Amino acid sequence: VKAGDNLYEIARAHNTTIAALKSMNNLSSNTIYVNQTLKVSSVGSKNTSSVASSKTSGYTVKANDSLWRIAANHGITVGQLKSLNNLSSDLIYVGQTLRLR
């Protein structure tokens, strides 16, 4: 778990649900901590890349997002993300839609 992560984003990135994550990790609340290690379904995470590649073409920036985190969560580099979106700086805005592929 990295700073700013939440169960919703982790579940979405691994093609699973918050309930499934909580169950796999014996969590009684939605609270997670930086550097905590969470189990995710190995089947779901193997399929996630192909699902994300074929279905994900855009991402809407949320509060506390960074280019690094967005790129890491979608399997691309910051350079690729900046190139796809014609960004000359690392500045992004909440509500901005970024191309991912």
N, C-alpha and C positions, 0 to 999 in steps of 0.2 A: 504494500500500500504506500502510495506517495502522497505528499501534501496535496490537499484539494480533492483527492479521490472520494468517491461515494459508492455505495452498493449499486445504485441505479446504473451508473456509467460502467462499472465493472461487469455487472450482469449483462448489459447490452453488448459490451465488447466481446463477451464470451458466449453470446447467443444462449443465455439462460435467464432465469428470473431471480429477483431479489429473494423470494421465498426459498428457492433451490440453494442459493449461496448461503443463506442463513442456516438451512438445514445441514448442508455439507460441512459447515464450519461451527456448528453448535452455537450459533449466535442467538441471543434472546432479544437483542435490540438492533437498530440500524447503525449503531455507533461502531466505527472502525478507527484504527490508530495507524499513524505513520510508522512504517517499517514492519507492520503486522503482515504475516504471510497468510493468504487465504487459499483454500483449495478451490479449484474450479474443475468442472467435468472435463476430463481429457478428450472425450469424444466431441463435446461442444467446442472446445478450443481448437481442435484440429480442423473442424468444419468452419470455424469462424472466419478464417482467412478467405476462403473461397466465397462464403456468403457475403462478407463485407466487400470484397472486391467487385462482386457482380451487382450488388444492390446499392452500395454507398457511393454517391457521387458528390454529396455536399454535406457540410457540417455547419450548424449555426453556433457561433461563439457564445459561450456563457460566462458569467462572472467567474473570475479567478482562472480562466483558461490561459494557456500560453501556447505559442507555436510549438514548443518542444513537446508539451503534453499531448496536443492534438495530433502531431506527427507520430509520436510514439504509440498512441492508442490506435492509430490506423495503419501502422506498418510502413510508414514512409519517413523520409528525412525532412528536417526543417528546410533544407535547401530545395527539395522537391516541392514541398508545400508552398514555399515562397514563389518558386518558379510557376507553379500551376495557377497562382493567384496574382501574378505580376506585382508582388510586394517588394519594395526596395528597403524596407525596415522591418523590425520585429513588432511593430505596433499594430494591434488588432483591437476591435471594438465589440462590445456585447451586442448581439443581434446581427453582426456581420455574418454573411454566408461565405464559407470557403469551399473551393473545389478540392476534392481529394483524389480524383483520378482523371 
